[in-house]
Every structure is written in structure tokens, then in C-alpha cells.
Amino acid sequence: MKNCIKLLISILLVYGAFICRAQQNDTLEIQRTKTGNVNYARFKTNSARKMQSDTLFLKSILKMKNDDGFKSILESNDELGFTHKKFQQYYKGIKVENALYLIHGKDGIIETINGDFQSVNIPSVTPSINELQALGKALDFVNSKKYKWEDEAFEKFIKQRENNPVATYFPKGELVIAKDYLKGGVNFKLAWKFTISSLDPDNEQLIYVDAITGEVIGNTPLILDANTTGMAQTRYSQTQVITCDSYLTGTNYRLSEIRNTTTGHSTNIHTWNCLNASNYTNAVEFSNNNTNWVTGSWPAITQDQVALDAHWGEERVIDYWSTVHLRNSLNNLGIDIVGYVHYYNPNYPQTWPNNAQWDGVNHAMRYGNGDGVTLNPLTALDVVAHEMGHGINQYTAYLHSATGNQENDALNEGFSDIWGACIEHWAAPTKQMWLMGEEIFIPPTTYNCIRNLQDPMSSTASEGPHPNTYHGTNWRYDGEPHCNSTVLSHWFYLLSQGGTGWNNGLTSHAPVNNGYQWNVNPIGVDAAQRIAYRAESQYLVPTDNYAAARIATISAAIDLFCEGSDQVNAVRNAWYAVGVGTQALPMTLTGPSPLVVCSSGATFTVNNANGCTVNWTCSSNLSFDHLSGNPKSFSAISSGTGWVQATINLSNYTCGQVVLPQLTVWVGTPAIYQSSIYNLQDMGYSNYYKILSSSGNYPYAGSLTANTEGGSIGDEWSFYANIPRKNIIYWNASSSYVGVAAKTNNAGEILKYTSSNTCGSSQALFTFFTGDITPPPPPLVLNPNPAGVQTEVSIPDENTAANETATTDTFSDVKTSSAVSTTSTYTLTVLNSNGVIAYTTQSSDKKITVPTSSFINGLYVVVVTDGSMIYRGNLLVSH
């Protein structure tokens, strides 16, 4: 037995060491809290990082101590094939309040983790006061006149609602480890936790009592609302189809629906009349003797019409969550939906009747009537959807303010506004999606909404201007959640609709002229709502702030659309636009500068392609070793224009591809093209010498231009080797242009132009002719040209030059003509680009065959002389 234990310990130590190495080698992205704990990490695919080793992996990567532990509280599989595991942290067997950690993976492999792991160190987990003593301290703190467990009707109500004969509102204590949030403490304490349901005043809250000292160290409200002031319309959603049921003798109908689900659960959607009071137990049915809840068929429509808005809205909200997100009611288990219309609590006149609330204990909505002067009843569709959105939060991330972080309550309100907008867009697309509560105000008024998600700083919102950036203008540093919520809801607007802008004076980005520019490409509401829901339901934990919300939405977008996708980039850029985090770095293709590829190779890189596979293609004059890889080296096969292109497979081949534009490159040494040769004297520019030189009269002048391709880093003009230039009296070369002047009407001079790039140099030869009245000798005729095995050189007749119509040489724009022949002995010389004689011969024939099979490819100058005349021609050899 001892040997088995030793073996097990050895295996665990080896596995732990492996995990540490895997963490170092496989981490794509990691984020830590201020205390150094990992709160987010994303990993490369590694088959050894198995989901079945979840708690052992967390213990290693979080560097947990022996007293720390996790217990699995939820495991689910989604439609994308991901497995999500949620763990509750424990310390010495006691639950650490709000400390949750999540693992996400696919095909049994851990891919990302996130959550809030707390470093706990308390001296004892044995309470000094018992549960009953702690409850007394909690009740002293709440100090209500009456509690719901003291009311017979409420006790009967909870037993019926939960279908449990022993159900009660009487608080049951739970021993937990919590922070002293009430007094602003940051240290953990052993505490008793109670849910206190008071009747007078009407309230629901969690109370935490220090189990050692008996002090109350925390209270969490479980009644969430959306406070409103202002004015709007009186008609909400026109005539709609609703579901109601019959009761009693079957001749009466009420606003109630029993909805059977595919999971076997049934969801009751029930709307009650609270009779302008706050006691649920006294609520009555909205009743009608037929199914037509319209004027003339329902006697109570004048005073109770808004109940139809509430009931229809509740049905559409459940329809939305079922249809769009495949969620079975608010808790995903078919929980009943209850709404109380005409709710009013006289003990809180500052709150009611201009209010609507989510009751987190009784899982119900409360709708105030409005004051009839500024507000109509608060049963508009987006208000209903907002309040039920708090229910979604309660059963997913459970973001709330009693975790010591004011931002998570703002996130809670922000998500509820997002769901109000999305459900309004889905169920009633003609409504003003981005205005929250626009229909409940009574005109005339200067207000058109409670909050404006498109323009949070709008002065026509009844709550006043809100911030559109984190810690920006109008940010409430006291943490007021409704005000600060618009950073999240405006992020969602930009993600859906896109936008560009400039923000000034913010400290959350590196300043550029005391501000920063941003741009968000829209992805549409459908994609944006999928990202928001996945973040709230799968990644966020109760203690998260705006920075964590950014990570959660990026993680959700990567799951849905893959790293590098337009959607993930838009998520990052939308957060950057509202002042949280950095902007997305687009994937770009870069290469050497200048973009020249030599035979020795050049490297090209797709930037910001982490976690993606890169495949390559290129033009036929380039080569590379393997199809995939990043960066990639390419080599030149032949000279000329080419291209390189990259295709990015986003994370894996199931996520789609991004094809980057082709990157045009030059391959090999430069290419040189002759643009123009001008014999300016022939063209009538008799005063051209005055431009070239002011010190002399040089009537025989001209110019030449050569164009180059191929990333030239240097060029040079020179006279061709072994050709005399004593006739040239002026020389002016600049870049691709050269100007020349001659003393006499000479037959011409041969110029050489050399251009260089990083691969080497290329050369081109040109014949420059001067003259005024007497034309120069006609050029040699070379056939074929370009030549492969041989070419035939034809010498023109000398005395036909003056009578021949001008023609154009293949390699120049020099005007030439033919002449009458005489019998002579001709010396033919072929010079390569370096001025070296490649071939020479003598003949008395006017046609001389020159063998070229041994010549290397390139440009050559052919010179023929009979002792008095010099004939020239350019020959291109190409095998």
C-alpha cells in the first residue's frame, strides 16, 4: 500500500512538472491580477493538456496551496462542441464567496481558463458564534418591522411556488469565507451568510456576519431595478398575438401560459395584478370572459391595458432566449416567469411608481404605473427585457456590487440594456433599438429615452449624459451602475453598427496629442449578441470588472469566429473605442525593403497571425520549400515582376480563411528599358546648346532616357569601353537621363547605363547619334534579333542614306536611313556589355553570319567599319 501511495505521489509530481513546462511553452496569452494570480490564459493546442485533469491542472497553473481547492458546480457542452466547466473555490473545505473559476476546451483538450482565484489565509475556519447567534446579528442589522416568514400568506405562497411543503422564507445560515466589503476591507473572514426576506420594508438581501466577531461585514441587494425619470409615448406595441389560458369554469381567461419545452420542463408565464400594492399574496388575475383582450371585448382595458404589454413582452423575451440562444427560460431549466403589474410600495415614494424591478429571490418582475404626468406604466418591451435580463445575469455570471467591485454592477446593468435592445430588435424591429425606454415618456418632453446606447452623452436621456468611455466624461466614480453601464452598452452598439472617432483626454490609452483615434468595422447585431451572451454565460464571474469583460468577450468571439477573424478584431477595436484595452493589430504581409527577391532568398512574414496556420503561393519566377509556415523564405528563379500571397487559416481549418492581398515584388536584378533618344538638332532645336552649356556653341546635341524596374539603389552612365569619345565636348548625366553635345557631325558614340539593386546589377547599351543636316550612317540590320544559334548582319549601302525614308531601330528611337553600297573589306566586331570582344571577323560580303550559340544571354554591340564609315547595331542574345 505504501508503495502504491509513493508511486501515485511520484506520478502527480511528474505531471505537475509537465504542466508547468506546458504552461511556459504553450501559453498564447496570459493575464494576471494585481496580486499576481492568473485570471485568464489561452493555450496552444496540446493533447497532453486534458480536460479530465481539470483540478490538477488548475492547482498547478494557479500555484494553489494544500488548503486551497475547487469543486465542480457545473459542466455543459455547447453547440460549438466546447465543454465548459465551472468550479467553486474552497479553503479548508469552506466555500470562498464569489470565487469561481472556469475551464473551456474542445475534444477533451483545455484551451482557455479564466476566473477569480483568491489567495486566502485565515487563522481558523471554526466559528466563534453559532448560526442562531449570527442570524440575530443579521436581523439587528436589517431591522425590518416584519419579515415574510412571519406572514402566513407568504409562507403558503413559497410552499406553493416551490411545490415543497417545508419551503420557508426563514433564513438558513451557510458558513462561507468572504471579504469585509461593507467596511471596505480586503482581507478574507469566516462568515455566516443569510438570505433575509423582509416584508416591511419590502426587501430581499444577502447578509454576511463575521463568524468570529459577530459584525456584519456585507450585504448584497437581491432587488435590481432600472430607475427612470422623464416622458414618452402612451402606446407601446399595437395589437399582438399572446397566449392566455382558461381557469375556474373554463369561461374565464387569464394572462397565463404554460409552455412545454423540448427538455421535458414546463415554463409558466404568468402576469398578475398587484392592485397598486406590494404584497404578492394579494395579487389577483387579469381576467376576461373571452380570448379577445381588445376594446369592446375586455371591460378592464382602460385601466389594465399595460398588463398586455407586460405579458406579451414576457412571452417574447422567453421566445428570444429560446430561439436565438437555445436557452430554456432564464435559468436554462425552465423556471417560471412571473410579472406583477400595478406594483406600488408606499414605503418608498421616492422609488415608486416610476420604476420597474427584478426580484431576485422570487424571480419576478415588478412594474410601476408611472406617475401619469412624466411617465406611463413601465411595461414597454425593452423595459420588460431589461428586467428579465437581470434574471439571465443571476443564473449565469451573477455580477453584483457586493463583491467589492463597483464595475460589476455596471456590467450587470449594461448587459440588461443590451438584452433590452436585442430583444426589441428581434421582436419589434421598427422600434428605436438603441434608445432604452423611449416609449414610456409622456409628451411633450425634452427627453426621448432613459439611456441612449448609441450616444450615451446625449442630453435628451432622462438620466442625463452618461460616459461613452471608461473613466471618461460623465463617469461616476461613486460607482452608480446605471450611469457607468453605458460603457458596455455603447461597446455593443459600436460592435454591431461600427464607427470611427477621436477621443481626447483619457488615461486608459497611450496619449497621441492627448487622445487617440479609433475605428470599428461593424459585425451586425446577430453576431454581436452571440458574443455578448457567450461571454456572460460562459466566461464572466461575479467579481469581474470592465477589463475582465473585455477578455471574456474576446474569448467568446474566438470560440465563435476564431482568432484573427473580422469579428474578433472588431471586439478588440470596440473596446479600444470605449477606452478599455488596446486595438486589434491586423494581419499584414511584409517582406524585405525594398521588395526585391534574389537567388539567395528573401523572407516574408504575416504579422499578428498567432495561433493561425499560414499557407503560401507565389508567382512562377519564385520558389519556396514548404507550403505552410510563418515566416517564409522565397528564392528567385528568373528576373522580372513577381508576387507573394498568404492565406491564413483562422486557428484551425474549420474556422474559415483570410486571403491577404498579393504583395508585388521584383525578382532578380533590375530590368532596363530605353525610353527615348533624341537628336535634337534634327528635330529643329537649334538653340539647344544654350540649355546644355552657356560657354560654347555646340550644335550637335542630344539626350537619352532609360527607365528601370526592380528596386534600383544605384545607377550610372558611362561611355562604352574601347569606343573613343574625343568628339564629345559636353556631358551631363543625372539618374536615368543623360544629355550630350558633340563638336562635329560624328557617326555617334555608344553609351552604357548600369542599374543596381540588392541582387546585383544590370546593364544596357545605347547608340547616341549627333548631327544636323547630314544624317548618320544607317544601322546594321540583324536577323534574327533576338538571336539564339546565329544572326545575319546586313551592311547597308552608304550612298542611300540621304534618300531613304527614316526608320526606327528595334533598340532605339534613332532615325536612320540606307546608302548606296561600294565594294569594301569590312571588319566586324561584337562587344559584350563590359566592352570585351566576344567575336570578330573580316569579309567583303555585305551579309556576314555571326555564330551566337556560345554567347551568354544579354545585350551586345555589333560594330562594322570599312575604314571610313562606322556602322553599329544592338544585338540581343536569348537562348
Buried (B, 14 or more C-beta within 10 A) or exposed (E): EEEEEEEEEEEEEEBBEEBEEBBEEBBBBBBEBEEEBBBBBBBEBEEEBBBEBBBBBBBBBBEBEEBBBBEEEEEEEBEEEBBBBBBBBBBBEBBBBBBBBBBBBBEEBBBBBBBBBBBBEBEEBEBEBEBEBBBEBBBEBBEBEEBBBBBEEBBEBBBEBEEEEEBBBBBEBBBBBBBBBBEEBEEBBBBBBBBBBBBBBBBBBBBBBBBBEBBBBBBBBBBBBBBBBBBBBBEBBEEBEBBBBEEEEEEBBBBBBEBEBEEEBEBBBBBBBBBBBBBBBEBEBBBBEEBEBEEEEBEEBEEBBBBBBBBBBBBBBBBBBBEBBEBBBBBBEBBBBBBBBBBBBEEEEEBBBBBBBBBBBBBBBBBBBBEEEBBBBBBBBBBBBBBBBBBBBBBBBBBBBBBBBBBBBBBBBBBBBBBBBBBBBBBBEEBBBBBBBBBBBBEEBEBBBBBBBBBBBBEBBBBBBBBBBBBBBBBBEEBBBBBBBBBBBBBBBBBBBBBEBEBEEBEBBEEEEEBBEBBBBBBEBEBBBBBBBBBBBBBBBBBBBBBBBBBBBBBBBBBBBBBBBBBBBBBBBBBBBBBBBEBBEEBBBEBBEEBBBBBEBBEBBBEBBBBBBBBBBBBEBBBBEEEEEBEBBBBBBEBBEBBBBBBBBBBBEEBBBBEBEBBEBBBBBBBBEBEEBBBBBBEEBEEBBEEBBEEEEBBBBBBBBBEBBBBBEEBEBBBBBEBEBEBBBBBBBEEBBBBBBBBEBBBBBBBBBBBBBBBEBBBBBBBBBBBBEEBBBBBBBBEBBBBEEEBBBBBBBBEBBEEBEEEEBEBBEBBBBBBEEEEBEBBBBBBBBEBEEBBEBEBEEBEBEBEBEEBEEBBBBBBBBBEEBBBBBBBBBEE
